[in-house]
Amino acid sequence: MRLLVIGCGGRWFPGSTLVLPRPGGTAAMQATLCPKESARLIAAHSVDVRVDEAGTRKAAEFLFDCVAEPAFGLAAWKALHELHPRTASEEALGWVFLVDTLNFSFWAEYQGQGCAIKYKGKMYAGYWSLCAAVNRALDDGIPITSASYYATMTLEQVKHVFRSDTEVPMPLIEERHRVLNESGTVLLEKFGGSYLTCVKMSQKSAQKLLRLIVENFPSYRDEAIFQDKKVSFYKRAQILVADTWSVLEGKEDGCFSDISSLTIFADYRIPQVLVHLGAMRYSDELMRKLHEGVLLQSGDKQEVEIRGCSVWCCELICDHLLELYNKKGQNMNEKINAVLLDYYLWDYARNHREDMKYIPFHRVRCIYY
Ligand SMILES: Nc1nc2c(c(CN[C@H]3C=C[C@H](O)[C@@H]3O)cn2[C@@H]2O[C@H](COP(=O)(O)O)[C@@H](O)[C@H]2O)c(=O)[nH]1
């Protein structure tokens, strides 16, 4: 079934099938708002999370000089991260697709006592444990980035490839197995087993690639219901488009003219850093819940508010950053977008764990982020 997604600014995606709600139909029959419009709606009606307008301006001022750093640029994706592919090859694209298909839920029950994987003498945790496991498998001659391999991997093989070097296994290993089989099968059946084929079909449009991913790969359909409206975050789908742009260095098939139309990727780390910077605030009740480590469910009202407000908060920070540079006569549209802001803030959060330990992240176990 072709999905109908209201594009940013309310434009329908060309070629989508119009799915009209039945009289008295539920939200499920409504069109799905794109991530940017979803974030606008959620931020406007959120109760337990608030975007602090003055805080977003302060955050933009704080980030003003950071924009000039190499860390705030497309090249940082390779230059600063030794586990990421070095090339812009079809194999590197296959690596990105595999990793972003599994790019979810690494947080540990007990801080510092989670899954970690040793690779070339160094221990990696969180997202980097996923990258380390993939590179370890490739070094061991396991064709883990080949769709024909992971489409039929057994649970035992998945447990072996993603085995932890601590007592704590990688979370959601059964879900990872299911998602691997599903995505590998779709890639084989619809794209000849090649993610490059999927990228080429997007004709250098980030939004077209986003729609291809969401329409064809069910595990990427990161959606929710908010005030009886169907909203979307598409966190893994958007980060897949962004990582595709990054691994291809913004050139040739990865020269997306509309890369700036993506939002940030609504995970569990970005909200932490936005609260740390004073750009976003939680109600006392929500902050207490998060400090207690209460498990939220994917789609809960407060979880949707945290994710939607994070996306909208970063939209405002991007706008304020561009305004500050415009006032200096500099047009930074090519240098500042939600993708590069997201990457920078995510790395900042990882490098400032200690400073941010007093701000809890929201705990959800799901395959979406
Ligand atoms: N918003 C956003 N979320 C991101 C990433 C990345 C990895 N990106 C790297 C590539 C280029 C960048 O420069 C980064 O170095 C992972 N995640 C999410 O975080 C969570 C894992 O966190 P932790 O448990 O601390 O490792 C989990 O939900 C995962 O899906 C990102 O960039 N943005």
The ligand as a MOL file (V3000), in Angstrom:
LIG
                    3D

  0  0  0     0  0            999 V3000
M  V30 BEGIN CTAB
M  V30 COUNTS 33 36 0 0 0
M  V30 BEGIN ATOM
M  V30 1 N 20.2000 12.1260 16.7030 0
M  V30 2 C 21.1670 11.2360 16.4880 0
M  V30 3 N 21.0420 10.0000 17.0190 0
M  V30 4 C 22.0680 9.1420 16.7870 0
M  V30 5 C 23.2110 9.4560 16.0430 0
M  V30 6 C 24.0270 8.2980 16.0570 0
M  V30 7 C 25.3770 8.0850 15.4560 0
M  V30 8 N 25.7740 9.1150 14.5830 0
M  V30 9 C 27.1960 9.3160 14.4450 0
M  V30 10 C 27.5090 9.5020 13.0390 0
M  V30 11 C 27.7720 10.7820 12.7710 0
M  V30 12 C 27.5860 11.6090 13.9480 0
M  V30 13 O 28.6230 12.5630 14.0000 0
M  V30 14 C 27.6510 10.6110 15.0680 0
M  V30 15 O 28.9990 10.5000 15.4500 0
M  V30 16 C 23.3650 7.3350 16.7940 0
M  V30 17 N 22.2020 7.8750 17.2210 0
M  V30 18 C 21.2130 7.3360 18.1430 0
M  V30 19 O 21.6970 7.6250 19.4500 0
M  V30 20 C 21.3540 6.5580 20.3340 0
M  V30 21 C 22.6460 5.8850 20.7610 0
M  V30 22 O 23.3070 6.7440 21.6570 0
M  V30 23 P 24.4320 6.1070 22.6240 0
M  V30 24 O 23.6690 5.0840 23.4980 0
M  V30 25 O 24.9780 7.2980 23.3880 0
M  V30 26 O 25.4510 5.4490 21.7120 0
M  V30 27 C 20.4770 5.6140 19.5210 0
M  V30 28 O 19.1360 6.0440 19.5780 0
M  V30 29 C 21.0150 5.8440 18.1110 0
M  V30 30 O 20.0550 5.4900 17.1270 0
M  V30 31 C 23.3130 10.7680 15.4980 0
M  V30 32 O 24.2780 11.1660 14.8270 0
M  V30 33 N 22.2650 11.6090 15.7600 0
M  V30 END ATOM
M  V30 BEGIN BOND
M  V30 1 1 1 2
M  V30 2 2 2 3
M  V30 3 1 2 33
M  V30 4 1 3 4
M  V30 5 2 4 5
M  V30 6 1 4 17
M  V30 7 1 5 6
M  V30 8 1 5 31
M  V30 9 1 6 7
M  V30 10 2 6 16
M  V30 11 1 7 8
M  V30 12 1 8 9
M  V30 13 1 9 10
M  V30 14 1 9 14
M  V30 15 2 10 11
M  V30 16 1 11 12
M  V30 17 1 12 13
M  V30 18 1 12 14
M  V30 19 1 14 15
M  V30 20 1 16 17
M  V30 21 1 17 18
M  V30 22 1 18 19
M  V30 23 1 18 29
M  V30 24 1 19 20
M  V30 25 1 20 21
M  V30 26 1 20 27
M  V30 27 1 21 22
M  V30 28 1 22 23
M  V30 29 2 23 24
M  V30 30 1 23 25
M  V30 31 1 23 26
M  V30 32 1 27 28
M  V30 33 1 27 29
M  V30 34 1 29 30
M  V30 35 2 31 32
M  V30 36 1 31 33
M  V30 END BOND
M  V30 END CTAB
M  END
